[in-house]
């Protein structure tokens, strides 16, 4: 499975987006500041937007899901149980996963945004599509919920997962890093080699690199382990 970006160009008003490269199997992080084009790229890869020129060609991908930043956009049912069933999942199993026991008959819009985000994120991950695109999956989540989301993402054993995020505190283990800057997509490469080239790296990673540590991945846990290694 892979996605090939072939001189992809999208333009609207004064904004333009360009990118080339290949998303192979594994977890990819597309980072960059707010307004840099991450969400636009997600919509292009989901084939909701169409490029002006170039293409995003899918190979060996038979199913795809896009998580939008605001979970309300995904709701189609009047109860939480019906919403979960609409994804082809067992409500009892999923509601245990997202710590919402006893809420099956509630209106989804009676959940907090964080609870709703956990619900929809879990539905998408448990559907296990070949291509899973997550636009700001950590927004609206507290620190504990972000860590839960990271563990859910890391459990995907196959397929392509692309995270579009400006999160700089709680991140999952990833296989490759990309950066968006002013609409330009840049492939930094595989982890851990890409970490030293990451301009938008979280402060804890920058600190570790300045100390001479070489983390094996981008999680805070990886940084702690790297610092412990150089301190003996």
N, C-alpha and C positions, 0 to 999 in steps of 0.2 A: 504494500500500500504506500502511495505517496501522492503529493500534490506538487506539480511543477508550475512555478510562476514564470511566465515567459514574457519579459518586458511589459509587465502589467502597468497600465496607465488608466487612472480615473481622474476626472476633472468635474468640478461643480463650482460655479461662481469664481471666487478668487483662490479656491483650494484645489490642489492637485496631489495625487498620490502615485508614486512609482515604486516598483519592486520586482526583483528577480530572485530566484533561488528555489530550493526544494525542501519541502517538509516531509521527512521520512517518518517511519513508525517511531513512537516514543512521545515524550512530553516536551513541548516547545513553549518557551516563555517569550512573548513579544512585549517588550517594555518600552516606556517612553512617557513623557509628560502629558498632562491633559491637553487635548486639542491637537495632538501630533498625528492622528489618523488611525489609531488602533481600532476603534469601533468601525470605521469605514472599511478597513481591511477585513475585519471579521465579516461584514455584510457582503463583501466581494467574494470571499472564500466560501460563504454559504450560498452564493449565487442569488442573493436577494437584490444586490446591485450588479450592474453589468459594466465592464470596463469600456473606456473609449477605444482602447486598442490593447493588443497583447491578450494574454489568457491565463487563467488558473485551471490547469488540466488535472483532473483526478484520475488516478490509476489504481484499480483493484479496490475501490471504495464503493460499497453497496448501500451504506446507511450513514446519515450525517445528522447531527443536532447542533443547534446554536443556542446557548444560554444568553439572553439579553440582560443588560445591566439591571433593569427593573423587573422583578419577578411577576408583577401584576400583569404584564403583557402576555404571560403564558397561560393564565387561568381560563378554563373553558367550562368548569362544572360548578354546581351550587353547593356541594359539600366536599370536604377534604377526601373522604373515602372515594367519592366518584371521580375526583380529580386524579387520584393515584391509579384507579382502575383504568382511566382513559389512557394511561401510559402502558397498560398491559401488565401492571404490577399488583402485588398483594398488599392491601392497605395495612394489615396487621404487621407484616414484616417491615414495611418501609417506615411506618410511624414509630416503630421501636428504634429504627436507625436514626431518626431525626429528633428523638426525645419528645414526641408529641402523643403519648399514650392517652386514650380517652377523648381524643379530639376528632375522631373519624366523622362525626355527624355535624361538625361545625362548618360554618361558611368560611371558605379560604380567606376572605377579606377581613375576617375577624382576627386573623393572625397578625402579629407584628411583621414589619417588613423583613426583619432578620429571620424570623421563623419561616416566613413564606419563601425566602431565599434558600434556606436549608432544604425545604420541601422540594422545590423545583430542581435544585442542584442534585439532590439525591435521586430524584426520578430520572434525570438525564444520565447520570453515571450508572445507575443500575440497569438502564436500558442497554448500556454497553454498545454504542454505535461504533462503526469503523472510524468515523471522524467526529470528534467531540470538540466544539469550539466554545470557549468560555470567556465572555466579555465581562471584565471586572467581577469575577466570581466572589471576591472577598469584600466587596462593598456591602454595607448594611450589616456586616457580621462583627461581633465582638472578638476579642483575642482568642477565647476558647473555641468559638465557632470557626474562626479562620483555621485553627490547628486541626479541627475536625475535617474541614473541607480539604485541607492538604492531604490528610490521610486517605480520604475517599479518592482523591485524584491519583495518589500513588498506588492505589490498589488495582488500577486498570493495568491488566497484564498484556494487552495487545492493542493495536490500533494507533491512531494519531490523536493526540490531545494538544490543542493549541490554547494557551492562556494569554489573554490580552489584558494587561494590568499595569497600573502605576504603583501597586502595593510595594512598600519598602520596609516592611517589618516582619511579616509572617509569610513565608513562601514554601512551596513543596520542592522535593527533589525533581530536577529536570534533566533532560538530555541535551538540549540545545538552547541557545539564547539568541534572540533577534532584538534589534532596536528600531524604533520609529522616531524620526526627528524631522519636523516640518514636512511630513508627507513622504519622506524617503525611508524605505525599508532597507535595513542593513543586516546581513547574516553575520553574526559574530563567530559561529561555529559550535562545535560540541563542547560540553562541559567535561573536565574542568578547564581545558585550555582557553575557552572563551571568557572565563571570569575576569582575567586581567585586562581584557579589551572592552569591558562593559562600562560605558560612561555613566549610565544611570544605576549603577550598583548601589544597594543599600549601604548606609553608613557602616554597619558592622562588618560588611565584606571589605570595604575600603580600608577600614582600620586594620583588619587582619593582613591585607596585602602590604600595607605600610610597615607592619611589624616583620614582614618577611615570611609570613605563614602562607601556605598554599592549600586552601580548602578543597576537598574533593567534590563538593557541591555547594549550593547556594543557601542552604538552610542555616539558621543560627547554630544548630547542633553541629553542623559540619565546620563552622568557624571555630567553635569552642574546641573541637577535637584537634583542629589544625594548630591552634595556639598552644594547646597542651603539648603537642608533639615538639614544637620548637623550644618550649620552656623546660623540656626534659622530664 
